[in-house]
Amino acid sequence: MTPTIIQAFAKEQHAANASLYLLLDPLADCAEDDPLHIDALCQSLGSDAVTKLRRPDLAHTPQACPVLVTLAAAGAEPSGYLLSLSALRAKEDERRSRRYVCGWLSSAAKATTVSSHLIKLGYLPISVGTKFFPVYEPLRLELLVATLKVGETGNWWPIHQWLVPTSSGASSRLIGQPDTSVEFSAFTSSVQQDAALVSSLLGAWRRAVSLPLAYAPARWKGPTLLPHQAAAQAYKQIRDARHLGLKNQHDIVALALHRLMLHSSLHTHTDIGLVIERAIENGTSLAKLFAELNDQSWQRIVSDLTFAGAHQ
């Protein structure tokens, strides 16, 4: 995420009938003297440029509710300074569990209409009725998009385009289309309920990638912090670990990290299967059991898996 990307997005979306918005989450830290602080934006842009999203679970603490900032009304020019600052803040938040900058949006609708729609998006079906999830948060939005079927477009409209920072350290662009209606299932809500664990795994994954490990043949080495659709990959790791019988969150993260750093099929190796069984049956930390294996043992296990894969 760079100022150039944001400047280009703003220029492309600078339509005569569309406003450019910045979505911010006060639950993330922001210094009072920061030009992107809500109070500072009220002074520089005017209080009318700041619209609160009425998040239902934060009704008693309105100051914690997200805000939609009108950077430029239809036909007006957005501040290049604020665009650059928001891009830099998004870059700073790449390794944090909560992001202050939740994205940049273009829409011909009024800020009140867009803010209401962002809250409406968060009501997802559960076994009985619906439950609200703050899907405007970048990680949650990334997980929501991951549950769409191939070719499906989310219910983004009246948002024309939505540029969202992603867990990989890059960004994705959501395009709204009128008369689009997608029915999410209870599975979507179950994914959202694991957002905190996904966030923990992503944080551990980023740290592991940056460590000078002696042996990590599957380590991500791309140009971004993590690979594309890292959040969806993290959720799949969590689901796989549970299918194996792991329930402890630390054990789930431990297995996922070893699969992500060593071999994707690590859990299928007989030796690792036995270790996982020991952790489940005895309640022993899986990370502690894994620590008993040295690099030579891991190399042998990965070699076995690589050989088996080549002869399937």
N, C-alpha and C positions, 0 to 999 in steps of 0.2 A: 504494500500500500504506500503510494508516494503522492506528493502534491500534484505531480504531472497527471496521474491517473484521475484524480479528483477534478482537476482543472478541465481535463478533456471531457469528463462526464458532464460537468456543469455547462460547458460550451455546447455539447451535443444536445443537451436538454433545455437549452435556452430558447424555448418556443414562445411565441407571442401569447399563447393562452395557458401556459403552464407555470406554476410556481416551483421554486427549488427549496426543499426543506432539509433540515438536519435533525436527526433524531438522537437525543441524548438521554442517558440514564443516570440520574443523581445518586442512585445507590452505589455507583462507583465513585471513588475519591476524585475530587477536583478542588484544587487550591482556590481560596477566595480571591486571590489576586490574578488568577488565570483569566485571560480574555474570553475563554470558553465557559467560564462559570456562569450559571443561569443569571445571577444578579448583574454580572458584567454585560451579558448579552442584552438584558432588559435596558441597560443604560445606552449601549452602543446602537442597538437596533430599534429600541422602543418596546415597551411592555406588550404592545399589541402583536409583536412578532413572536411572542412566546406563548404556546398553547399547551396546557397540561393534558396528558392522557389520563382519563379517570379510571385508573387501575382498581378494580373492585376489591382486591385483597389489601389495598393500601388506602382505603377510604378515610381512615382515621389519621393518616400521616401524609397529607397531600403534598408536602414538600419532598417526599421520596418518590413521587410519581414521575414517570418519564415525561419529557417535554419535546414538542415538535417546534423547531425554530424555523421561521420563515427567513431564509437567507436572501431570497429575492422573489418579489411578487411577479406575476405575469408581466413580461415585457421589460422588467428591470434587470440591472446588472448586479450579480452577486459580488460580495467582497472577496477579492483574491486573497487578502490577508487571512480572513476567517476560513476560507477553503483550505489554505495551506496549513493553518493551525489544526484544523480538524483532521487532516490527513496525517500530520505528524503525531497527533494524539492517538489516532487509530493504530499507527505503527508502534507507539510506545505500549499500547495495550495488548499487543500480540501474545505476550507470555503471561498475561494476567487472567485470572479466572472470571473477572467481571469487566466488561468494556464500557467505557463512558460514551464513546461514539458508536451508535448502533446502526448508522447508515445514512445515506443521502437519497432523497426521494424526489421524484418529479411528478406533479399532478396538477390537473386543471381544477381540481376540487378545492374548496376552502380548507383551511387548516383544521377547523372544527370537524369537518366531514372526514378528513383523512385520519385524524386522531381517534375518532369514534370507530372507524373501520379497523384500525390497528388493534384496538381492544376487542372488537368483534371477532377478529381472526383467532384470538386466544381461547375461545370457547370450543372445546373439543369433546366428542362423545366419550363417555365411560360406560361401564356395564349398565348403569341406570342413570339417565340424564346426561348432563354435561359438566365439565369442570374447566375453570379458567387457568390457562398457562400463559406466561408472558412471552409469547412466541416472537415478539419484536426483538428480543435479545438475540444477538448474532448466532450464538451457539444453538439456541433453541430453534431459531429460524432455519439454520442449516440442517438440523435434525428433521424439522417439519418437511422441508423440501425433499429430503432423502426418502420420505415415505410416499412421495408421489409416484405414480406409475409412469413408465416410459411414455413420453409424449404429452403427459398431463401438465396443465398450467394451473398454478395455485390461484386462489381467490384474491389476487392482489388488487384488482381494479376497485376503486378509481385511481390507484397508484399506476402511473404510466410505466415508470422504471424505478427500480430500487437497487442501489449499489450497496452491497453488504460485505463487511470485512469477515473473512472466514478463518477457521481454526488452523488452516495451513499456513497462514501469513499472507495469503493473497486475497482476492475478492471475487464475488460472483454478482451477476446482474440478473435480477428478476424482472420479467416483463409482464405487465398486466394487460389483460384483454377483456373488453366488455362482454357481458352475457356469459361469463365463465362461472361454472358452479361445480366444485369438487366436494364430494362427500367423504370426509375422513372417517376412519373406523376407530374402534376402541384401541386397536394396536398403536395408532398414532399417539394416543394418550399414554400408553405404557412406555413408549419410547421417551416421551417428555418427562415421565416420572424418573427416568434414569439420567436426566441431564446433568445432575451434580456428579454422579459417578463417571460419566463420560468426560466431564470437565477435569476431574482428578486424573483420569487416565491420560488425557491429552497433555496435562501439565507434566506428568511423570515421563511421558514419551518425549516431549521437547527436551527435558533435562537429560534423559538418557542419550539422545542423539548428540548432545553437545559434550558428553563425557569422553575422555581419551581411553576408551575401552580397548583391551588387548585383542579381544575376539568378539566381533559383532558383524557377521557376514551379511545380515539382512538389514543393517542400519540404513535409514533413509539418507541419500546423498544428493538430493535434488536441489534446485535453486531456492526453494521456499523452506520455511521452518519444518513443515510436515507435508506429506503428499496430498494431492487433490482428494477431496471428500474424506479428510482425516476423521471427522466426527462420525461419519457413517461407519468407517472402518473400526473406530473405537467401540461403537455400539455393538457391532458384530462380534468383536472380541469378548465383550461382556456377556452377550447371549450365549456364545459358544462355551465359555467357562461355566456358566450356570447349567448348561446341558450336561456337562461333565460331572455335575454335583457340587461344584464350589459355591459357597454362599457368602463367606467372609469377603468383604470388599478388598482388603489388602491382598488376599490370595488371588482374587480375580485380576487385580492390577498386576500382580507378580507374574502370573501366567501370561497375560496379554503382552507385557513388556518383553518377556523372553521369546515369545512367538514373533513379535515385531522386530526384535534385534537379531535373532538367531535363525529361525526357520518358521514359516507359516504353519507347517504341519507338525510342529514340535510335540504337540499333545498326543499325536498318534503313535509316537515311539513307545515301545514296551517299557523301557526304563522310566520314562517320564510318566507313563500311565500309573506305574507302581508308586511313584513319588506322590502323585496327585491323590491316589487312594489312601496313602499314609496320612496326608494332610487332612483329608475328609474324616477318616476313621478315628484318628488320634487327636484331632484339633491342633496339630502342630502347624506353625507358620510355614506356608509354602515357600516363602522367600528364604527362610532359614534352611529348609531342606535343599533348595536349589543352591544355596551358598556352599553346601558340602561337596558340590561337584566342581572340579577344577576345569581349567580351559581345555586340557587334554580330553576330559570326559565329554565336554560339550562338542569338541571337534569330532569325536568319534560318533556321537549321536547325530550331528548334522550330516556327517559323511554317510551314515546309514540311510538317512532320510533322502538325501540327494541321490544316492545309488538306487534306492527303491523307486523314486520318482522317475528316474531315467529309464527304468525297465518296466514301467506300467504299460 
